């Protein structure tokens, strides 16, 4: 068989030896569901819910068979029909999500081992596999509301880990701008706020670090929550110049 690569970390796409293939909407949604459970049988009732929600047509099973036949023209015998569903049998190294998860796993081992340079490089390599919002071109409310947020959480967690590695490497000035944007986009992620406060403090911007904590308080208040104990303790550490924050730059930075 010709090599095939599959992508769901962005628009759902298939890369054949002859070039890029994007299946039509319903087969594309079926493909997304199969890739999310790659190498495992995906039951007809689950695929029906993915494709039509709670209002499936009477001919749902037959239509899924038609969509599967259309996909089989692209992926060949990798698409296998089981008694109660379908299975996409591929090498996990052919799926961008699997490559991302494996790279993140390795980078977290490096982070735990305090090999921060290797960890930062590993997280960057993993995040480079993303081409946009996961499942971006999939017309399934269930996948958009359940699976896409789950994948996005994995991406954000990897970003947070990568920034931690960068901070450990003394790259605090390099991550401030990125963190300002991320905290606006994701105001409830306390770890991002903590990273920003530490980065600002180490850039000799103590007042800005305290202002960032105040912005975090205000942003969370909109959602009816308050900063957790770690974030509050960090703000106190900034006010008291606690040595746990690490040394600031020897020279002030703008």
C-alpha positions in Angstrom: 0.0 0.0 0.0 1.1 3.6 -0.6 2.0 5.5 2.6 -0.9 7.6 4.0 -0.8 10.3 6.6 -3.9 11.5 8.5 -4.4 14.9 10.2 -7.0 16.1 12.7 -5.0 18.8 14.5 -6.5 21.4 12.2 -8.8 20.6 9.2 -9.3 16.9 8.8 -7.1 15.9 5.9 -5.5 12.8 4.3 -2.1 13.0 2.6 -1.6 10.3 0.0 1.5 9.7 -2.1 -0.2 11.7 -4.9 -1.1 14.7 -2.7 -3.6 16.1 -0.3 -7.2 14.7 -0.2 -10.0 16.2 1.8 -13.1 13.9 1.8 -16.6 15.4 1.3 -18.4 16.5 4.5 -20.2 13.4 5.8 -17.3 10.9 4.9 -14.9 13.5 6.5 -16.9 13.5 9.7 -16.9 9.7 9.7 -13.2 9.7 9.1 -12.7 12.1 12.1 -14.7 9.8 14.4 -12.6 6.8 13.3 -9.4 8.7 13.8 -10.3 9.7 17.3 -10.7 6.1 18.1 -8.0 4.8 15.8 -7.5 1.0 15.7 -10.6 0.4 17.8 -14.0 -0.5 16.5 -16.3 2.5 16.5 -19.9 1.3 17.0 -22.7 2.2 14.6 -24.7 3.9 17.3 -21.8 6.1 18.2 -21.1 7.0 14.5 -24.8 7.7 14.0 -24.7 10.2 16.9 -21.6 11.8 15.6 -23.0 12.2 12.1 -26.6 13.3 12.9 -26.9 14.0 16.7 -30.2 13.0 18.2 -32.1 13.2 14.9 -30.7 10.4 12.7 -32.5 9.3 9.5 -34.1 5.9 9.4 -31.5 4.8 6.9 -28.5 5.9 9.1 -26.8 2.5 9.0 -27.1 2.2 5.2 -25.8 5.8 4.8 -22.8 5.1 7.0 -22.1 2.2 4.8 -22.1 4.5 1.7 -19.8 7.0 3.5 -17.5 4.1 4.5 -17.3 2.9 0.9 -16.4 6.4 -0.2 -13.6 6.6 2.4 -12.4 3.2 1.4 -11.6 4.5 -2.1 -9.1 6.9 -0.3 -7.7 4.7 2.5 -8.1 1.2 1.0 -8.2 -1.8 3.2 -7.3 0.2 6.2 -11.0 0.7 6.8 -12.4 -2.5 8.1 -16.1 -3.3 8.7 -16.8 -5.1 11.9 -20.1 -6.8 13.1 -21.3 -3.7 14.9 -19.2 -0.9 13.5 -16.1 0.2 11.6 -12.4 0.3 12.4 -9.5 2.3 10.8 -6.4 0.1 11.0 -3.3 2.3 10.7 0.1 2.7 12.2 -0.3 5.4 14.9 2.8 7.1 13.5 0.5 8.0 10.5 -1.8 10.2 12.7 -0.7 13.7 13.7 -2.6 13.4 17.1 -0.6 10.2 18.0 2.6 11.9 17.0 1.7 14.9 19.1 0.8 12.9 22.2 4.0 10.8 21.9 6.2 13.9 21.5 4.5 15.6 24.5 5.0 12.5 26.6 8.8 12.4 25.8 9.1 16.2 26.5 7.4 15.8 29.9 9.9 13.1 30.8 12.7 15.6 29.9 11.0 18.3 31.9 10.7 16.0 35.0 14.4 15.2 34.5 15.3 18.9 34.4 16.6 18.7 30.9 14.9 21.9 30.1 16.5 22.5 26.7 15.4 19.1 25.4 11.9 19.6 27.0 11.4 23.0 25.3 12.5 21.6 21.9 10.3 18.6 22.3 7.2 20.6 23.2 7.9 22.9 20.2 8.1 20.0 17.9 4.8 18.6 19.2 3.0 21.9 18.9 4.3 22.4 15.4 2.0 19.5 14.3 -1.0 21.7 14.9 -2.3 23.4 11.7 -5.2 25.3 13.4 -8.2 24.4 15.5 -8.6 20.7 15.8 -11.4 19.2 13.6 -11.8 22.6 12.0 -13.7 21.4 8.9 -15.9 18.7 10.6 -19.7 19.3 10.6 -20.6 17.5 13.8 -21.9 19.2 16.9 -20.9 16.4 19.1 -17.3 16.5 17.9 -17.1 20.2 18.1 -18.5 20.4 21.6 -16.8 17.4 23.1 -13.8 16.2 21.2 -12.4 19.5 19.9 -12.3 21.1 23.4 -10.6 17.9 24.7 -7.9 18.2 22.1 -7.5 22.0 22.7 -7.0 21.3 26.3 -4.1 19.0 25.4 -2.6 21.7 23.2 -2.9 24.4 25.9 -1.4 22.1 28.5 1.6 21.5 26.2 2.0 25.2 25.7 2.0 25.7 29.5 4.7 23.0 29.9 6.8 24.5 27.1 6.7 28.0 28.7 7.7 26.4 32.0 10.7 24.9 30.3 11.5 28.3 28.7 11.3 30.0 32.1 13.6 27.4 33.6 16.1 28.3 30.8 15.9 32.0 31.7 13.8 32.9 28.6 11.4 35.0 30.7 11.7 38.2 28.5 11.0 36.1 25.4 7.6 34.7 26.7 6.1 37.9 28.1 4.3 39.0 25.0 3.0 35.5 24.3 1.7 35.1 27.8 -0.1 38.5 27.7 -2.0 37.2 24.7 -2.7 33.8 26.2 -4.1 35.2 29.4 -6.5 37.4 27.5 -7.7 34.4 25.4 -7.8 32.0 28.4 -8.4 34.1 31.5 -9.3 31.1 33.7 -6.0 29.2 33.2 -4.2 30.1 36.4 -1.0 28.5 35.3 -0.7 31.0 32.4 -1.2 33.8 34.9 1.5 32.4 37.2 3.9 32.1 34.3 3.2 35.7 33.3 3.7 37.0 36.8 7.0 35.2 37.2 8.2 36.3 33.8 7.5 39.9 34.5 9.1 39.8 37.9 12.3 38.3 36.5 12.3 41.0 33.9 12.4 43.5 36.8 8.8 44.5 36.2 7.6 44.0 39.7 4.7 46.5 39.5 3.6 45.0 36.2 3.6 41.5 37.8 1.3 42.8 40.5 -0.9 44.4 38.0 -1.1 41.1 36.1 -2.4 39.5 39.3 -5.0 42.2 39.6 -6.1 41.6 36.0 -6.3 37.9 36.8 -8.6 38.6 39.8 -10.8 40.9 37.6 -11.0 38.4 34.7 -12.0 35.5 37.0 -14.5 37.6 38.8 -16.5 37.9 35.6 -16.9 34.1 35.7 -17.8 34.1 39.4 -14.5 32.5 40.5 -11.5 33.7 42.6 -7.8 33.0 42.2 -6.7 29.8 43.8 -4.2 29.5 46.6 -1.1 29.0 44.4 -1.8 32.2 42.5 -2.5 34.2 45.7 0.7 32.9 47.3 2.6 33.9 44.2 1.2 37.4 44.4 2.3 37.6 48.0 5.8 36.3 47.0 6.1 39.1 44.5 5.1 41.7 47.1 7.7 40.5 49.5 10.4 39.7 46.9 10.5 36.1 48.0 13.7 34.3 46.9 11.6 31.4 45.6 10.7 33.6 42.6 14.2 33.2 41.3 16.7 36.0 40.5 15.6 38.9 38.3 17.6 39.9 35.3 20.8 41.7 36.2 19.8 44.5 33.9 16.3 46.1 33.6 14.3 45.2 30.5 11.5 47.1 28.9 
